[in-house]
Amino acid sequence: MSHKYKGFEPKWVDREFPKDSYRSIFKWGDPRHIKAPNENLYKLIKQVFHVDDEFFKEYKENLGFDKVQFDIPSNLDQLHINAFKEIVGHDFVRTDDYSRLSVAYGKTMYDVLRLRNKKIENLPDAVVYPDTKEQIEKIVEYCSVYKIPIYVYGGGSSVTRGVECVKGGISLDMRLRFNKVILFNETDQTITVEAGMSGPKLEEVLNNAKKLFGAKRTYTCGHFPQSFEYSSVGGWTVTRGAGQNSTYYGTISDLVIHQSYATPIGVVETDKYPRKAVGPDLGQIMMGSEGAFGVLTHVTLRVFRNMPETIKRFSYMFKDWQTAQEAAKEIMQSEAGYPSVFRLSDPEETQIMLRLYGVTESPLRHLFDIKGFKEGEMCLFLGFTNGEKGYSINCAKNIRRVARKFNGMNLTGEVTKAWEKGRFTDPYLRDTLQDFGIVTDTMECSVNWSNMSYVHEQVRKYCKSRPDTVCMTHMSHVYPQGANLYFIFIAKMSDPDEYKTYHAGILDAIQKSKASMSHHHGIGKMFGPWLEGSIGKNEYSVFRALKNHFDKDNIMNPGGTLGFDIPKEQLRFLKEDDKVNL
């Protein structure tokens, strides 16, 4: 909870709710944890949406405390249910309402709005909880014979409708039993785990490698997405995810060494070598397939020495977005080492972050005025370095040198520490605000330095075309050639269809501005209509050929994943369209 306000504070929902309720499904993360905006952020929200304290005296949305209950029968024949029970055990196949709904939605705001409105759709007919690789292989083989659709639920943090069971069938819920360590190899500095392994469990195992495996030192996975606490290794892999520390450690496509899949054509495994030149890279082909080719079972990851004592935190303020971009590019192209966390906020996000982290109440606020840093123009840059002590120190020195060159104001590492406190908990704000009809959600895209300003301008232009809408943007996951742009929008919105239309407009703006429509969130079913237009018709035909090879009967995550089996009239912005110059 926030500290007590000096004035009126809304009654943020901070009480227990039934474990079998709708809220237990759509709420972010730990059911016992909530996060409310501090007083400064609350005041900003009132200002943006032209409301007063009176508006916040009554909840605007269904709180979701009702028990999950609906009249949608399972269409799976009892013969098949019994067969799955024979494979995984009687207690690990479920067809009750709650189990089915709990794996039917991810965590995009579209999912939350549908659940609050009790709009129930795209349910599996049964939920299966596998325990071993062999069980999954048997399930896929069985479903291949009887043409039963298969979906996979890892951590459920998808923001692309990746887990929805559009065609019914079964959903494999990996959380309960399929989350074990298979092998820790200190010689090769790798770990092999089951796909349902969660981020926190993986990091705990690596941090305790001395005790658990008799290792010489402790390790870290190096992969920390904002969804870290509630996402799985399998989900990271099949969506080509990226963690907040990716500028140093790399994205998941850099970290994965080996994958094993259960597919309709049999088991498919990639090799385990760090590099090879034996034709196209099968590992990269399978990564990002989002369950459309098969079920990922085992993953081998690179791991890193755990050296938290070498971290060097930094934060700087630049006078404007263009100057901040130039500084960021110089840091990444100077060949003096890359920071680990690299986050550069545009003016609107900077304004909100200063309120969220309490900087507006500190002496720094007056220093900004003295130094000529103007609210609504200045940009906050923060992060930290990792690695060997000398490397980390040198990287931090280079960042300081570049920041001085571009007249950045040194804010020390205290701002970064404030950001770290909320790096995994900020999504909890979504629930408290949405109780009052205010949605918060994210979109991201990949850009080059050469088109970054244009993409930033065009996407924000669309986002802000909706009256009284906040659009915060930051740069992260940075490379010598470009970066990821992350757009966070806040708006008064309650209708799922209104949200879907607005979301589609953002994707249109991203694609029209010639950015890649996803850097690390994947495609799922929500982004599917744009995929062919994004990569090109000839290029997309390769995806179709792979789908036909692995899954000719379309039982693996069907219903729009990666744009497959989407009606032609729903496709958006194909390259050959005269209307759009892609």
Buried (B, 14 or more C-beta within 10 A) or exposed (E): EBEEBEEEBBEBBEEEBEEBBBBBBBBBBEEEBBBBBBBBBBBBBBEBBEBEEEBBEEBEBBBBBBEBEEEEEBEBEEEBBEBBBEBBBEEBBBBBBBBBBBBBBBBBBBBBBBBBBEEBEBBBBBBBBBBBBEBBBBBBBBBBEEEBBBBBBBBBBBBBBBBBBBBBBBBBBBBEBBBEBBEBBBEBBBBBBBBBBBBEBBBEBBBEBEEEBEBEEBBBBBBBBBBBBBBBBBBBBBBBBBBBBBBBBBBBBEBBBBBBBBBBBEBBBBEBEEEEEEEEBBBEBBBBBBBBBBBBBBBBBBBBBBBEEBBBBBBBBBBBBEBBBBBBBBBBEBEBBBBBBBBBBBBBBBBBBBBBBBBBEBEBEEEBEEEEBEEEBBBBBBBBBBBEEEBBBBBBBBBBEBBEEBBBBEBEBBBBBBBBEBBBBBBBBBBBBBBBBBBBBBBBBBBBBEBBEEBBEBBBEBBBEBEEBBBBBBBBBBBEEBBBBBBBBBBBBBEBEBBBEBBBBBBBBBBBBBBBBBBBBBBBBBBBBBBBBBBEEEEBEEBEEBBEEBBEBBBBBBBBBBBBBBEEEEBBBBBEEEEBEB
